């Protein structure tokens, strides 16, 4: 189960990271940022789920190692 929570944490962080350019683009066009808000909600839910599923949670210092571990599959 830890492997999946690691993957969910990395995907949630990526979705949250990509939501901000979408929000800026929507605001610059004068459109409501509906897709960006949905992405922020989904990414936030993924991060909360992964953090609550792992005993002790995740720390900010271990995120780079976590991303590399998920990408390389080690």
Order of alpha helices (4+ residues) and beta strands (2+ residues): alpha-alpha-alpha
